[in-house]
Amino acid sequence: MKRQMDFTLDTDSPGGATARGRSWARALILALACALSGATAAAKDKPPVQYQIPLPAAPDYSGLDWLLGEWAGRTVDSSPAGEVRLSVTPDLEKHFLIFRGEVSLAATQTVPATKESWMGILSANPGGAGFTLRVFSSTGFITRYRVTVDGPQVRLNPEGGDRPPPDWLFRRVLERTGPGEFTDAVQAAPPAKPFFDYYTAKLTRVPSSQKTSPAH
């Protein structure tokens, strides 16, 4: 009489569950390996993607070409006695113009003595609608001006700023008066008062041998 022995895997027992888990793990690893292999092959066949940021058009500063360089001068007789210096240079691939200035004025009966250094960054507005000049002063003020060019005149009108003088407004006109010279006329408006002539200076171009950029 033959004895027949049947062997079955008891999946309900701890050993059976472990064997089944190992089988599933091997199948999962195999599937992931195949997927990664296919992704790698597809990546090799697909060319790399290059991303580019569209650059803005180069600004047109041709109306300000005459102002580039270094300038120095003094105030005219009707203004407080003082000296003024200015340098204007293109920077960052000519996308911006950098202004650096110094002004030193004697005291008058109505205005105390002034000594200030400042730096401005001029940029073109979108659509060619003029320019904006942000000015950083040694006084700590940060002001913004709308700049328009009208032939020989460059007008700077106040437009607030990150930290402007409280309730005070300043505006100026730079006017080319001849080869290598221009006037700088500044007006100021105290709180709730009209503008008055603050000072006017006449500046001439500094020869190359005497150049010492202001506010450095």
C-alpha positions in Angstrom: 0.0 0.0 0.0 1.5 3.2 -1.1 1.4 6.2 1.1 0.8 9.5 -0.8 2.2 12.6 0.8 0.9 16.1 -0.3 3.0 19.2 0.4 1.3 22.6 0.3 2.5 26.1 1.3 0.5 27.4 4.2 0.2 31.1 3.4 -1.5 31.6 6.7 1.6 30.6 8.6 4.4 33.2 9.2 6.8 31.3 7.0 4.4 31.2 4.1 3.7 35.0 4.3 7.5 35.7 4.3 8.0 33.6 1.2 5.1 35.3 -0.6 6.5 38.7 0.4 9.9 37.9 -1.0 8.3 36.8 -4.3 6.4 40.1 -4.6 9.5 42.1 -3.8 11.5 40.3 -6.5 8.8 41.0 -9.0 8.6 44.7 -8.0 12.3 45.2 -8.3 12.3 43.6 -11.7 9.5 45.9 -12.9 11.3 49.0 -11.6 14.5 48.0 -13.3 12.7 47.5 -16.6 11.0 50.9 -16.3 14.2 52.7 -15.4 16.0 51.0 -18.3 13.3 52.2 -20.7 13.4 55.8 -19.4 17.2 55.9 -19.7 17.0 54.7 -23.3 14.3 57.2 -24.1 16.4 60.0 -22.5 19.3 59.1 -24.7 17.2 59.4 -27.8 15.6 62.8 -26.8 17.8 65.9 -27.4 18.3 68.2 -24.3 16.1 71.2 -23.9 17.7 74.6 -23.7 15.8 77.4 -21.9 16.3 81.0 -22.7 15.0 84.2 -21.1 14.0 86.9 -23.7 16.1 90.0 -23.1 14.7 93.5 -23.2 15.6 95.7 -26.1 18.7 97.9 -25.7 17.7 101.3 -24.4 18.2 104.4 -26.5 20.3 107.0 -24.6 21.4 108.9 -27.7 19.6 112.1 -26.4 21.9 112.0 -23.3 25.2 111.3 -25.1 26.4 114.9 -24.6 26.1 114.4 -20.8 28.5 111.4 -20.6 31.8 112.2 -18.9 32.9 114.2 -15.9 31.9 117.8 -15.1 32.8 120.4 -12.5 31.7 124.0 -11.8 30.5 126.6 -9.5 27.1 128.2 -8.7 26.2 131.5 -10.4 26.1 134.9 -8.6 22.4 134.7 -7.8 22.8 131.3 -6.0 24.4 130.4 -2.7 28.2 130.2 -3.2 29.3 126.6 -3.8 30.8 123.9 -6.0 29.1 121.1 -8.0 30.6 118.0 -9.6 28.9 115.4 -11.7 29.9 112.2 -13.6 27.7 110.2 -16.0 28.9 106.8 -17.3 27.1 103.8 -19.0 27.3 100.5 -17.2 26.1 96.9 -17.3 26.3 96.5 -21.1 25.0 100.1 -21.5 21.6 99.2 -20.2 21.9 101.8 -17.4 23.6 105.2 -16.9 25.3 105.8 -13.5 25.2 109.3 -12.1 27.6 110.4 -9.3 27.4 113.9 -7.9 28.7 116.2 -5.2 27.3 119.5 -4.1 28.7 121.9 -1.5 26.8 125.1 -0.8 27.4 127.9 1.7 24.7 128.9 4.2 22.3 131.7 3.4 19.7 133.6 5.5 17.0 131.0 4.7 19.0 127.8 3.9 21.7 126.1 6.0 25.0 125.0 4.5 24.8 121.9 2.4 27.3 119.2 1.6 25.9 116.1 -0.1 27.2 113.2 -2.3 24.7 111.2 -4.3 24.5 108.3 -6.8 21.8 107.7 -9.3 20.8 104.8 -11.6 19.0 105.8 -14.7 17.0 103.2 -16.7 14.7 103.4 -19.7 10.9 103.0 -19.1 9.0 100.3 -21.0 7.8 101.3 -24.4 10.3 104.2 -24.7 8.3 106.5 -22.4 11.2 108.5 -21.0 13.5 107.4 -18.2 13.5 106.9 -14.5 16.4 108.0 -12.2 16.6 106.5 -8.7 18.9 108.7 -6.5 20.7 107.5 -3.3 22.0 110.3 -1.2 24.6 110.5 1.6 21.8 112.1 3.6 20.1 108.7 3.6 17.2 109.7 1.3 16.2 107.6 -1.7 14.2 109.5 -4.3 12.9 108.8 -7.8 12.6 111.2 -10.7 10.9 111.0 -14.1 13.4 112.1 -16.7 12.5 113.6 -20.0 14.8 114.8 -22.8 13.7 117.8 -24.9 16.5 118.9 -27.2 19.3 120.4 -25.1 17.2 120.1 -21.9 17.1 117.2 -19.5 14.2 117.6 -17.0 14.1 115.7 -13.7 10.7 115.8 -12.0 10.0 114.1 -8.6 8.0 110.9 -8.4 8.4 109.9 -4.8 10.8 107.2 -3.9 11.6 104.6 -1.2 12.6 107.2 1.3 12.1 110.8 0.0 12.6 114.0 2.1 9.4 114.2 4.1 7.0 116.6 2.3 9.8 118.3 0.4 10.1 118.2 -3.4 13.1 118.9 -5.6 13.3 119.2 -9.4 16.1 120.2 -11.8 16.8 121.1 -15.4 20.2 120.3 -17.0 20.5 122.4 -20.1 23.3 122.2 -22.6 24.6 125.7 -23.3 27.5 125.0 -25.6 30.2 122.5 -26.5 31.5 121.1 -23.2 29.2 123.1 -20.9 25.8 123.1 -19.3 23.8 124.6 -16.5 22.2 122.7 -13.6 19.2 124.6 -12.2 17.6 123.1 -9.0 14.3 124.2 -7.5 12.9 123.1 -4.1 9.5 123.2 -2.5 9.1 123.1 1.3 6.0 121.4 2.8 2.8 122.9 1.3 4.8 125.7 -0.3 5.5 126.5 -4.0 8.9 125.9 -5.6 11.7 128.4 -5.3 15.1 128.6 -7.0 17.5 126.7 -4.8 20.7 127.1 -6.8 22.0 127.2 -10.4 25.5 126.0 -11.3 27.4 126.3 -14.5 29.5 123.1 -15.2 32.2 122.5 -17.8 33.7 119.2 -18.9 36.8 118.1 -16.9 39.8 117.4 -19.1 41.0 113.8 -19.1 44.2 114.7 -17.2 42.2 116.1 -14.3 39.4 113.5 -14.0 38.6 112.4 -10.5 35.1 110.9 -10.4 32.9 112.4 -7.6 31.5 110.4 -4.6 34.1 107.6 -4.9 
